[in-house]
């Protein structure tokens, strides 16, 4: 039974590999770029449901599988300071959970002093994307009496790349055909649209995220002779 189950698991992930390869073909073609992007995003969600069937919160399972199985945790745990600065003017301005972070205007002023304003960090990845611990260390060094450390540690993750992937790819792109992580421009000479990355979560990161999840899940399932929902 063990050998038969291992063979079935191997074929299961072989099919996943073929599915991802087809989506990659779309993703790498300007004419079908968005279609490929949507498929890859949905694949992350589908794999998350397979791995965490007990989890009712789609957001939670999506973000956990990206963090634990993509192999790119260091990228997805980064805090996007530009999004943090711009949040009050974003489509998420009125979401209740974001309003729970305290002293947001004061934090923006403080962080701009150290890392730069919107224009200064927009195209500077080393300043724009920061680790939560680095931000905490800097804020605490200023000894401001209004800072709530526990509140900051709980809600700053809302501005992480992992949350951005979920909100702007899994939700906005899939539900509203709004692709904010890429800039689209029309090339008149070629009579076609092209797409330019505008975020640390670029095409390569998205593709490697999906491939990493499939590969790492496969390896764990094979090593334990278990289906993803049995892990």
Secondary structure, 3 states (H helix, E strand, C coil): CHHHHHHHHHHHHHHHHHHHHHHHHHHCCHHHHHHHHHHHHHHHHHHHHHHCCCCCCHHHHHHHHHHHHCCCHHHHCCEEHHHHHHHHHCCCCCCCCHHHCCCHHHHHHHHHHHHCCHHHHCCCHHHHEECHHHHHHHHHHCCCCCCCHHHHHHHHHHHEHHHHHHHHHHHHHHHHCCCCCEEEEEECCCCEEEEEECCCCCHHHHHHHHHHHHHHHHHHHHHHCCCHHHC
